Amino acid sequence: MAEESNRRIMVVDDDVFILEVMEELLEPEGIEVVAAESGDECIAQLADGFRGVILMDIMMPRKDGWETIQEMIDRDLMEGNVIAMLTAKDVPDVELECLKEHVIDYITKPFEPDEIVALVKGY
């Protein structure tokens, strides 16, 4: 388990409300929250050195969660990161099969706050 000072999560979601809820939920637990409103912002944060848990929405405009993960792989930005996908829909089996080795969990909206806290504290 990570030490409290090392607990970080990047929340990648085009819904600003979700980003705000995550900050309100996780920061009191001693978890640093980095917000990214797009796949491109996620990639930029990773290129700048972010390492930790990434909670990524699947459905985003321009670059969805799957495309973002593929770019992370292509650019060697996976090391030191674990990914959980946040989704409001069922995940197609084809996508699961292709990227399952890179994704540790799938969390369905609406989610239970304790589920997110436990996810971050577990890594």
N, C-alpha and C positions, 0 to 999 in steps of 0.2 A: 504494500500500500504506500502511496506517496505521502511525503510529509506535508503537513498543512500549508506551509509556506510555498510549496511547489504545486499546489492544486490550482490548475488553470483549465478553463474551458473556452473554446471559441464557439460561439453560437452563430451559425450561418443560416439566415432566413431573410427573405425579402419583406416579411411582415414585421414592422417596427414594434408592434404591440408584443409579439413573442419575444423580441430582444429585450424589451423593457421588463417583461414578466420574469425572464430568466435572471436578469440582474437583481431584481427585487428578491427573488427566491434564493439565489446562490451566494450573493455577497455577504449576507448575514451569517452564512455557514463558513466564512473564511475562504471562499473560492473566488479567485480572480476571474472576471468575465470579460472576454474580448468579443465585441460585436462586429459582425460582418454582414452587410445587407445583400451581398451577391457572391457568386462563385469567384469572380475576379478579385473582390476584396479579400476573400479567404486566401487565395493564392498569394496576394501581396503580403498579407500578414505572415504566411508561412515563409516566404522569401526573406522577410525581415527577421526571421528566427523564432517565430512562435513554435512551441512544443507543448503538447498536452492533449486533452480530450477535445475532439471536434464533434459538435452536435450539428448535423447538417440537414436542412430541409431538402427533400428530393425535388419537389416542384418549385422551381424558381425560373423567372424569365431570363432570356439570353443564354445562360449556362446553368443547366440543372445540376443537382447533386451528383448524379452519375458522371456527367462530363467533367465536373470539378475534380472528382476522385481520379478519373483517368488522367487529367492534367497533372495532378499531384504525383501520380505514378511516373508519368513521362518525364517530369522535371526532378525526380528523386527527392520529393518533399514529404515522403511518408515516414521516414525515420524519426522516432521519438513521439509519434502521434498515434492516437487511436481514434477511430471514427464510429459514431453511432448515427444512424439515419433517423430523421424525424419525418413522419409521413402522415398524411390525412387519408391515405388510400392503401389498398393492398399493393404489395410490391410484386411486380411480375417475376415469375420464376427465372426467366432468361437473365434479367439484370442481377438477381440474387446470385445465380450460379457464376456469372462473370466476375463479380467483385466480392464474393463472400469472404475471401481470405483477408480482405482489407477492412471489413466492417464487423464490429464486435456486437452490435445490438441494433434492433429496429424498434423505435418508440412511436406509437400511434397517437396522433392528436384526437381528442384531448388526452393529455397525459397526467399522471399522478405526480405532484411535486416531489414526493419522496423517492420516486423512481429516478429522477434526474440527479438528485443529491447523492443517492447511493452509487449511481454510475460514475460520477466524478470522484467520489471518495474511494472508489475501488481501484483507481488507477493513479 
